[in-house]
Amino acid sequence: MESLTELRVRYAETDAMGIVHHATYPVWMELGRSDFLRELGQSYADWEARGVRLVVNEIRVRFRAPAYYDELVQVRTFLRETGRRRIVFGYRIERDGTLLAEGESIHLVAGSDNRARVLPEDLLALVQRT
């Protein structure tokens, strides 16, 4: 499964050269990740209400081409790895089929106390069916 999030580049997301600032891409990845879970039928807020958190352990972004103010970009989000203690999301950020950036975020499963936990069986089954 892959989710698609489309967004328009806001002026505040660009630097003095008019190019999307590198710090914006993880924010877009988070939007994609939230949309991905929502499309599975459970929002991240639903997970948090159950005491399940996905703590960011690592984020990687490889930049391929610049994006500019007012352009429409697409964030494609998919799962690279699912497990009881760790989930890895993959991302492709594109503009009209042109790859702008690709990356991944690695998340560790934690409880509302931020201590390591295992993913409940029903949520593991939900993400593994993709």
ChimeraX commands (.cxc) that place a marker at each C-alpha (Angstrom):
marker #1 position 0.00,0.00,0.00 radius 0.5
marker #1 position 1.07,3.54,-0.69 radius 0.5
marker #1 position -0.63,6.75,0.38 radius 0.5
marker #1 position -0.45,9.98,-1.56 radius 0.5
marker #1 position -0.44,13.39,0.11 radius 0.5
marker #1 position -0.52,16.43,-2.15 radius 0.5
marker #1 position 0.43,19.84,-0.85 radius 0.5
marker #1 position 1.29,23.29,-2.15 radius 0.5
marker #1 position 4.64,24.76,-1.10 radius 0.5
marker #1 position 4.08,27.69,1.23 radius 0.5
marker #1 position 6.30,30.77,1.16 radius 0.5
marker #1 position 7.35,30.16,4.78 radius 0.5
marker #1 position 8.81,26.78,3.71 radius 0.5
marker #1 position 11.35,28.38,1.39 radius 0.5
marker #1 position 14.77,29.88,2.05 radius 0.5
marker #1 position 16.31,33.14,0.81 radius 0.5
marker #1 position 16.97,31.50,-2.57 radius 0.5
marker #1 position 13.29,30.59,-3.01 radius 0.5
marker #1 position 14.02,26.88,-2.60 radius 0.5
marker #1 position 12.18,24.68,-0.10 radius 0.5
marker #1 position 14.35,24.57,3.04 radius 0.5
marker #1 position 15.76,21.15,3.91 radius 0.5
marker #1 position 14.06,21.20,7.35 radius 0.5
marker #1 position 10.66,21.19,5.64 radius 0.5
marker #1 position 10.98,17.68,4.23 radius 0.5
marker #1 position 10.66,15.84,7.58 radius 0.5
marker #1 position 7.48,17.86,8.24 radius 0.5
marker #1 position 6.08,16.72,4.90 radius 0.5
marker #1 position 7.10,13.15,5.74 radius 0.5
marker #1 position 5.13,13.41,8.98 radius 0.5
marker #1 position 2.07,14.58,7.02 radius 0.5
marker #1 position 2.46,11.59,4.73 radius 0.5
marker #1 position 2.85,9.21,7.65 radius 0.5
marker #1 position -0.29,10.54,9.35 radius 0.5
marker #1 position -2.26,10.22,6.10 radius 0.5
marker #1 position -0.94,6.69,5.59 radius 0.5
marker #1 position -2.20,5.54,9.00 radius 0.5
marker #1 position -5.50,7.32,8.49 radius 0.5
marker #1 position -5.97,5.49,5.18 radius 0.5
marker #1 position -5.39,2.22,7.03 radius 0.5
marker #1 position -8.40,3.11,9.16 radius 0.5
marker #1 position -6.64,4.26,12.35 radius 0.5
marker #1 position -5.28,7.75,12.88 radius 0.5
marker #1 position -2.11,8.30,14.87 radius 0.5
marker #1 position -4.31,10.09,17.42 radius 0.5
marker #1 position -6.23,6.79,17.80 radius 0.5
marker #1 position -2.95,5.00,18.52 radius 0.5
marker #1 position -1.93,7.61,21.09 radius 0.5
marker #1 position -5.34,7.34,22.79 radius 0.5
marker #1 position -4.54,3.65,23.28 radius 0.5
marker #1 position -1.18,4.49,24.81 radius 0.5
marker #1 position 0.86,3.56,21.72 radius 0.5
marker #1 position 3.46,5.97,20.38 radius 0.5
marker #1 position 5.87,5.75,17.48 radius 0.5
marker #1 position 9.02,7.47,18.69 radius 0.5
marker #1 position 11.25,8.81,15.92 radius 0.5
marker #1 position 14.60,7.06,16.15 radius 0.5
marker #1 position 16.13,8.18,12.87 radius 0.5
marker #1 position 15.24,10.21,9.76 radius 0.5
marker #1 position 17.08,10.10,6.46 radius 0.5
marker #1 position 16.46,12.36,3.48 radius 0.5
marker #1 position 18.27,12.29,0.13 radius 0.5
marker #1 position 17.69,15.42,-1.93 radius 0.5
marker #1 position 17.48,14.99,-5.70 radius 0.5
marker #1 position 15.99,18.23,-7.10 radius 0.5
marker #1 position 14.73,21.50,-5.61 radius 0.5
marker #1 position 11.11,22.44,-4.98 radius 0.5
marker #1 position 9.94,26.05,-5.11 radius 0.5
marker #1 position 7.24,28.28,-3.67 radius 0.5
marker #1 position 3.67,27.62,-4.88 radius 0.5
marker #1 position 4.48,24.32,-6.58 radius 0.5
marker #1 position 2.30,21.29,-5.99 radius 0.5
marker #1 position 4.27,18.38,-4.59 radius 0.5
marker #1 position 3.25,14.84,-3.81 radius 0.5
marker #1 position 4.44,12.82,-0.82 radius 0.5
marker #1 position 4.24,9.08,-1.42 radius 0.5
marker #1 position 4.40,7.13,1.85 radius 0.5
marker #1 position 4.79,3.37,2.24 radius 0.5
marker #1 position 6.04,0.83,4.75 radius 0.5
marker #1 position 9.53,-0.57,4.38 radius 0.5
marker #1 position 9.55,-2.69,7.53 radius 0.5
marker #1 position 7.07,-3.64,10.22 radius 0.5
marker #1 position 7.77,-5.41,13.45 radius 0.5
marker #1 position 6.58,-5.61,17.02 radius 0.5
marker #1 position 9.14,-3.05,18.22 radius 0.5
marker #1 position 10.02,-1.03,15.13 radius 0.5
marker #1 position 8.34,0.40,12.03 radius 0.5
marker #1 position 10.17,1.92,9.06 radius 0.5
marker #1 position 8.32,4.24,6.68 radius 0.5
marker #1 position 9.61,5.12,3.23 radius 0.5
marker #1 position 8.90,8.34,1.31 radius 0.5
marker #1 position 9.17,9.68,-2.21 radius 0.5
marker #1 position 8.56,13.39,-2.62 radius 0.5
marker #1 position 7.79,14.32,-6.22 radius 0.5
marker #1 position 6.60,17.11,-8.45 radius 0.5
marker #1 position 4.75,15.89,-11.55 radius 0.5
marker #1 position 6.70,12.63,-11.53 radius 0.5
marker #1 position 10.09,14.27,-10.92 radius 0.5
marker #1 position 11.80,12.90,-7.81 radius 0.5
marker #1 position 12.65,15.77,-5.44 radius 0.5
marker #1 position 13.65,13.75,-2.38 radius 0.5
marker #1 position 13.44,10.27,-0.96 radius 0.5
marker #1 position 13.84,9.12,2.56 radius 0.5
marker #1 position 12.81,7.01,5.47 radius 0.5
marker #1 position 11.93,7.38,9.11 radius 0.5
marker #1 position 12.60,4.71,11.70 radius 0.5
marker #1 position 10.20,4.57,14.66 radius 0.5
marker #1 position 10.40,2.61,17.89 radius 0.5
marker #1 position 7.22,1.52,19.64 radius 0.5
marker #1 position 6.70,3.09,23.06 radius 0.5
marker #1 position 3.95,3.52,25.59 radius 0.5
marker #1 position 2.50,6.82,26.79 radius 0.5
marker #1 position 5.28,6.81,29.42 radius 0.5
marker #1 position 7.81,6.80,26.52 radius 0.5
marker #1 position 9.18,3.44,27.59 radius 0.5
marker #1 position 9.78,0.72,25.01 radius 0.5
marker #1 position 6.77,-1.50,24.31 radius 0.5
marker #1 position 5.63,-3.99,21.71 radius 0.5
marker #1 position 2.98,-3.11,19.18 radius 0.5
marker #1 position -0.41,-4.61,20.14 radius 0.5
marker #1 position -1.41,-7.58,17.96 radius 0.5
marker #1 position -4.31,-5.80,16.22 radius 0.5
marker #1 position -2.13,-2.81,15.23 radius 0.5
marker #1 position 0.65,-5.11,14.08 radius 0.5
marker #1 position -1.85,-7.00,11.93 radius 0.5
marker #1 position -3.16,-3.68,10.57 radius 0.5
marker #1 position 0.24,-2.49,9.36 radius 0.5
marker #1 position 1.38,-5.91,8.18 radius 0.5
marker #1 position -1.59,-6.34,5.84 radius 0.5
marker #1 position -0.23,-3.59,3.64 radius 0.5
marker link #1:1,2 radius 0.2
marker link #1:2,3 radius 0.2
marker link #1:3,4 radius 0.2
marker link #1:4,5 radius 0.2
marker link #1:5,6 radius 0.2
marker link #1:6,7 radius 0.2
marker link #1:7,8 radius 0.2
marker link #1:8,9 radius 0.2
marker link #1:9,10 radius 0.2
marker link #1:10,11 radius 0.2
marker link #1:11,12 radius 0.2
marker link #1:12,13 radius 0.2
marker link #1:13,14 radius 0.2
marker link #1:14,15 radius 0.2
marker link #1:15,16 radius 0.2
marker link #1:16,17 radius 0.2
marker link #1:17,18 radius 0.2
marker link #1:18,19 radius 0.2
marker link #1:19,20 radius 0.2
marker link #1:20,21 radius 0.2
marker link #1:21,22 radius 0.2
marker link #1:22,23 radius 0.2
marker link #1:23,24 radius 0.2
marker link #1:24,25 radius 0.2
marker link #1:25,26 radius 0.2
marker link #1:26,27 radius 0.2
marker link #1:27,28 radius 0.2
marker link #1:28,29 radius 0.2
marker link #1:29,30 radius 0.2
marker link #1:30,31 radius 0.2
marker link #1:31,32 radius 0.2
marker link #1:32,33 radius 0.2
marker link #1:33,34 radius 0.2
marker link #1:34,35 radius 0.2
marker link #1:35,36 radius 0.2
marker link #1:36,37 radius 0.2
marker link #1:37,38 radius 0.2
marker link #1:38,39 radius 0.2
marker link #1:39,40 radius 0.2
marker link #1:40,41 radius 0.2
marker link #1:41,42 radius 0.2
marker link #1:42,43 radius 0.2
marker link #1:43,44 radius 0.2
marker link #1:44,45 radius 0.2
marker link #1:45,46 radius 0.2
marker link #1:46,47 radius 0.2
marker link #1:47,48 radius 0.2
marker link #1:48,49 radius 0.2
marker link #1:49,50 radius 0.2
marker link #1:50,51 radius 0.2
marker link #1:51,52 radius 0.2
marker link #1:52,53 radius 0.2
marker link #1:53,54 radius 0.2
marker link #1:54,55 radius 0.2
marker link #1:55,56 radius 0.2
marker link #1:56,57 radius 0.2
marker link #1:57,58 radius 0.2
marker link #1:58,59 radius 0.2
marker link #1:59,60 radius 0.2
marker link #1:60,61 radius 0.2
marker link #1:61,62 radius 0.2
marker link #1:62,63 radius 0.2
marker link #1:63,64 radius 0.2
marker link #1:64,65 radius 0.2
marker link #1:65,66 radius 0.2
marker link #1:66,67 radius 0.2
marker link #1:67,68 radius 0.2
marker link #1:68,69 radius 0.2
marker link #1:69,70 radius 0.2
marker link #1:70,71 radius 0.2
marker link #1:71,72 radius 0.2
marker link #1:72,73 radius 0.2
marker link #1:73,74 radius 0.2
marker link #1:74,75 radius 0.2
marker link #1:75,76 radius 0.2
marker link #1:76,77 radius 0.2
marker link #1:77,78 radius 0.2
marker link #1:78,79 radius 0.2
marker link #1:79,80 radius 0.2
marker link #1:80,81 radius 0.2
marker link #1:81,82 radius 0.2
marker link #1:82,83 radius 0.2
marker link #1:83,84 radius 0.2
marker link #1:84,85 radius 0.2
marker link #1:85,86 radius 0.2
marker link #1:86,87 radius 0.2
marker link #1:87,88 radius 0.2
marker link #1:88,89 radius 0.2
marker link #1:89,90 radius 0.2
marker link #1:90,91 radius 0.2
marker link #1:91,92 radius 0.2
marker link #1:92,93 radius 0.2
marker link #1:93,94 radius 0.2
marker link #1:94,95 radius 0.2
marker link #1:95,96 radius 0.2
marker link #1:96,97 radius 0.2
marker link #1:97,98 radius 0.2
marker link #1:98,99 radius 0.2
marker link #1:99,100 radius 0.2
marker link #1:100,101 radius 0.2
marker link #1:101,102 radius 0.2
marker link #1:102,103 radius 0.2
marker link #1:103,104 radius 0.2
marker link #1:104,105 radius 0.2
marker link #1:105,106 radius 0.2
marker link #1:106,107 radius 0.2
marker link #1:107,108 radius 0.2
marker link #1:108,109 radius 0.2
marker link #1:109,110 radius 0.2
marker link #1:110,111 radius 0.2
marker link #1:111,112 radius 0.2
marker link #1:112,113 radius 0.2
marker link #1:113,114 radius 0.2
marker link #1:114,115 radius 0.2
marker link #1:115,116 radius 0.2
marker link #1:116,117 radius 0.2
marker link #1:117,118 radius 0.2
marker link #1:118,119 radius 0.2
marker link #1:119,120 radius 0.2
marker link #1:120,121 radius 0.2
marker link #1:121,122 radius 0.2
marker link #1:122,123 radius 0.2
marker link #1:123,124 radius 0.2
marker link #1:124,125 radius 0.2
marker link #1:125,126 radius 0.2
marker link #1:126,127 radius 0.2
marker link #1:127,128 radius 0.2
marker link #1:128,129 radius 0.2
marker link #1:129,130 radius 0.2
view
